[in-house]
Amino acid sequence: MIEPGKIAPGQPMRLTTCFKDAATGNYVDPDTVEAQIINPRGDKITYTYGTDLELQKASTGNYFLDLTPNHGGRWFYRWVSTGSGAGAVEGNFNVQRSKFEDCNYPFAWDYR
């Protein structure tokens, strides 16, 4: 999914997922594919394949979301599909905190 290392606010990244038929194990394209993101501030954003340019298909059953996190903290994501290959998978990643991006958001730490 995400390469190891530090992710800074404003650094573009790519989340990936794949969908397979449960019976055959073959890659399939679901009827619908969504990527849901919750940022550290609690804002939820939903990207839909075929509607939002950030969510694209790389090949049959393989999808990616291009995302640019703009705040430090823990980000959560959820891939949801319906139809063939239906299911959901969740994960999270950390973005390092930045005085440049997070200075107006109250955190339990001090930059001094």
N, C-alpha and C positions, 0 to 999 in steps of 0.2 A: 504494500500500500504506500506508505510514506518512507522515504529514505531516512536512515538514522542521522541525527545531527540536530543542531539548533535551528529552529524556525523563528525568524524575526517578523514582527509586524510589517506588512507591506511586501513580504516575499511571496511571490506566486508559488503555488504548489498544486499537485494533482492527486486526487483521491480516485482509486479504481475499484471496480468490483466485477464479478462475472456471475452469470446465471446459467444453471444447468438443469436439464430434465432429470427429475428424481429417479425415474425408472431406468433411463438409458445412460445417464451421465454425459450426454451430448450437450454442447452449448446451445442455448435457445434464446430467442428474443422474446421477452415478456410482452404482454399487451400494453402495459404501462410501466414506466420506470421513473421513480422519484428519488432525489437525494435531499434529505432534510438536514439542516445545520442549525445548531444552537451555539451562539457565541458566549463568551464569558459573562456578558451583561444580561444574558437570558433572552436575547432576541432570537426568534426562530424564523428561518428563511427556507422556503421549499423551492427546489428546482425540478422542473419536469422535462423529460426528454421529448423533443419535438417542439417545445415551446421556448425553453431557455437555452441560449447559445452556450452557456457554461457547461451544460450537461450534454455530452456527445457519445456516440457509439464508435468504438475503435474497430470492432469486427463482431461477427455473430456472437451474442451473449456477453460481450466485453464492453463495458461502459466506463467513462471517466468524467469527473467533475473538476474543472479548473477553478480554483478558489484562491483568493488573496486575503488571508486573515489580517484584520486591521487593528486588533487589540491583543495584548498579552493575556495569558491565562489558558484554562482548559477549554477546548472546543469539542463539541460532540457532533457526531454525524450518524445518520440512519439511511440505509438504502432500502427502498420498498418497491416491490413489483407485484403485478397481478397477472393472471392468466397462466400461460405456460412458463414454468420457472418461477412461480409466485413464491414470495417469501420476504423476509426482512432480516437485516443484519445491522448491528450497531458497533460503534467504536468511538475512540476519542484520541486527541493529540494535544500536546502543549505548545503554546507559542510563548516565547520568552517575553517578559515584560519590558516595556520601553518607556523611558521618560518622555520621549518625543511623541508617542502615540497615546499613552495612558495617563498623561499628567492631569487630566480633568476627571479621572475616575478614582474614587476612594478605594485604596487598597490598605491592607494591614501591614504595610511596610513603608519605610522612609528612604528617600533618595539621597539624603545628606551624606 
